Amino acid sequence: MEDSRRHPGKRMPATGTTGTVGTTAVRALATDQHFGSVLGPALRQPDLLTDRSARYRAGSPYRGCR
């Protein structure tokens, strides 16, 4: 805001400022959706724990020979 006071002729247009804020908000939403899709399965802990214990009982190839 100090720049607009020093140079009245070089004020930023309101549309440009709104566009920047809008782009930032869109980027934040995209990041939220991205992390939600990545962490979505990990946040469902009961499913993963049940799956892991079932694999453990069945003798999965990740545990070595059984």
N, C-alpha and C positions, 0 to 999 in steps of 0.2 A: 504493500500500500504506500510505502514511502516513495517508490519510483513514480507512482501516478501523481503524487504531490509535487515532486521535483520536475517532472516532465509531463505537463498536462496534456500535451498533444499525443503522447505515446501510451495512452491508457489501454488496458487490455479489454477487448469486447466481452460483454457478459456471456455471449454464446460460447466463446472459447473457454472461459472458466467453467461454465456448466458442463461443457463437453469433457473437460479433463476430469471433473468430479464423477461424471457418469461413467467414463471409461474405468476409473479406479474402482467404482462400485461393481461394475461388470466383472473386472478382474478378480475382485474379492469373492464375488459369488462363484465364479468359475473355479477359483482355488478351493472354496468350501465344498463345492460339488465333487471336485477331484479327490480331496482328502476323504470325503464321505464315501465315495465309491471304493477307495483303497482301504479305508479302515472299517467299512461296513461289515464285512465278514468277520473281522477281528473283534468287533464290538459285540457280536453275538457269541459270547463266551460259552453258554450252555451247549449250543450246537457243536462248537469245536471240541469242548471237553468230552461230550458224549461220543463224538466221532473218534476222538483220540483213544478213549478207553476201549471202544469197540475194536479199533484196529489193534490195540495192544492185546486184547483177548484173542483176536483171530490170528495173531502172529504175523505182523506186517513185514514186508521185506526191509523196512527201515530199521528194524530192531536187530538185524543180523539173523543168523540161522537159529531155528527153534524147532 
